[in-house]
């Protein structure tokens, strides 16, 4: 059987860290997107993709 993880079953320090990351990941993604538009490198594009996936995961409660 598959065990379901719920947000409130996490330890308090992990929930607090997740909430802090959720506050900062969207502005960092926007700045990285603007930077990628003006000065695109392979690292910038990959990093932007990771940030977009992370912000989607935090917003949709995947992690």
C-alpha positions in Angstrom: 0.0 0.0 0.0 1.1 3.5 -0.6 1.6 5.7 2.4 0.2 9.2 2.1 2.2 12.1 3.4 0.3 15.1 4.7 1.7 18.5 5.2 0.7 18.6 8.8 2.4 15.3 9.7 5.8 16.9 9.0 7.9 18.1 12.0 7.4 21.8 12.9 10.9 22.8 11.8 10.3 21.2 8.3 7.0 23.0 7.9 8.6 26.3 8.9 11.4 25.8 6.4 9.0 24.9 3.6 6.9 28.0 4.3 10.0 30.2 4.2 11.1 28.6 0.9 7.7 29.1 -0.6 7.9 32.9 0.2 11.3 33.3 -1.5 11.1 31.0 -4.5 8.6 33.0 -6.6 10.7 36.3 -6.5 13.9 34.4 -7.2 12.2 32.7 -10.2 11.1 36.0 -11.6 14.6 37.5 -11.3 16.1 34.4 -12.8 13.6 34.6 -15.7 14.5 38.2 -16.5 18.2 37.3 -16.2 17.7 34.4 -18.6 16.0 36.6 -21.1 18.9 39.1 -21.2 21.9 36.8 -20.8 20.9 33.1 -21.5 23.4 30.4 -20.7 22.8 26.7 -20.3 23.1 26.9 -16.6 20.6 29.7 -16.4 18.0 27.9 -18.4 18.4 24.7 -16.4 18.3 26.6 -13.1 15.2 28.5 -14.2 13.5 25.1 -15.0 14.4 23.8 -11.6 13.0 26.9 -9.9 9.8 26.7 -12.0 9.3 23.1 -11.0 10.0 23.9 -7.3 7.6 26.8 -7.2 4.9 24.7 -8.9 5.5 21.8 -6.4 5.3 24.2 -3.4 2.2 25.9 -4.8 0.4 22.6 -5.5 1.6 20.9 -2.3 3.5 18.2 -4.0 6.3 18.5 -1.4 
